[in-house]
Amino acid sequence: MIRALLAALLALVATIAPAAAQDAGRFVTIAAAPSVNIVAPRVTIWLPPGYDAGRQRYGVVYMHDGQNLFDRKRSSYDKVWAADRSVLRLVAAHRIAPVIIVGIDQPGEARYRQYFPKRLYAMASPGLQADIDSSAKGPLTGDAYLRFLTDELKPLIDRSYRTRTDAAHTAVIGSSMGGLISCYAFVERPQVFGRAGCVSTHWPLTFGLKLLPGDERPALWKAYLTQHLSKPAGRRLWMDHGDQTLDASYPPFQALIDADLVALGWRKGRDFESRAYPGAAHEENAWAARMDDILGWLLR
């Protein structure tokens, strides 16, 4: 009788374990996503629960700094955004529909160069360009990275998985310099990215963190957005910052960006959101703590 009970228990565990794993979704890794634009990056794809058993199509969220999204063992700082867990919570609460997450690894020392918006560099004065060059320590490749995202990676994901390919169901999210390139992708490719999350965005562009009299950066951002940001047309832009560590320098810049958006006809709460998180620092745990806010607003 004991043997029979043990056998029944083992059989039950065998049936429950795969279901439990499936309930958390599953990961697929592309060791080196092919590209003629950038050095082939590692890409991690998270497929939500039910993907393998169903036929429905899913929106896609593209996220930078892929090392720091899911697995603490791969994280640069032993902490992660836990983006997949945020989606699970929001779906369970019926706040969003399930989505696929695509995390693109950053290139280490070349991260600043790869996430820098090249068009802003072209619009900057020689003095500001020199400051950017000093930080970059090499050629800027933001436009090449954007071509990789839109012309190589997205078509690959759309061919390989059941995605909803339109801009309304395609988001791009990143933090710090990743927030900068997310904004750039949103502005430069409105037909591709209908949602963007710019988290603790490095609006200062360089390591000159204070706004000083005669600073050209407010006018640079205003000119760039005025010339290149199209009308909302149903798109959504999320922006935020904390007030500790590096984030302490961002509020003055964010206030100017907010004002520029309003002047261009973007309505806060409908077309864009801009939130401050008192006590939050510039790090992954802080970003993980507000992932539900970010995804809940962008994908609602």
RAZIZI-V487740 format. One line per field, one symbol per residue. ss: DSSP state (~ for helix, > for strand, _ for the rest). psi: psi as a letter, one per 30 degrees, with the letter a starting at -180 (. if undefined). A space follows every 10 residues. Layout:
ss=???
psi=???
//
This chain:
ss=_~~~~~~~~~ ~~~~~~~~~~ ~~~__>>>>> __________ __>>>>>___ _______>>> >>>__~~~__ __________ __~~~~~~~~ ~~______>> >>>>___~~~ ~~~~___~~~ ~~~__~~~~~ ~~~~~~____ _~~~~~~~~~ ~~~~~~~~~~ __>___~~~> >>>>>_~~~~ ~~~~~~~~__ ____>>>>>_ __________ ______~~~~ ~~~~~~~~__ _____>>>>> >___~~~~~_ ~~~~~~~~~~ ~~~____>__ _>>>>>____ ___~~~~~~_ ~~~~~~~~__
psi=eeeeeeeeee eeeeeeeeee eefgalkkkj ejkkkfelkj lkkkkkklkf effafllklk jkklhffgee jfffkfghll fheeeeeeee eeghfllklk kjkkklgbfg eeefgkjeee efflleeeee eeeeeehlkk geeeeeeeee feeeeeeeef liljflefgk lkkllcfeee feeeeeefif fejfkkjjkh kiffeagjfk jlkgkfeeee eeeeeeffkl lehflkkkkl laglbefffe eeeeeeeeee eefggkkkfe elkjkkjkfk aileeeeefg eeeeeeeeg.
//
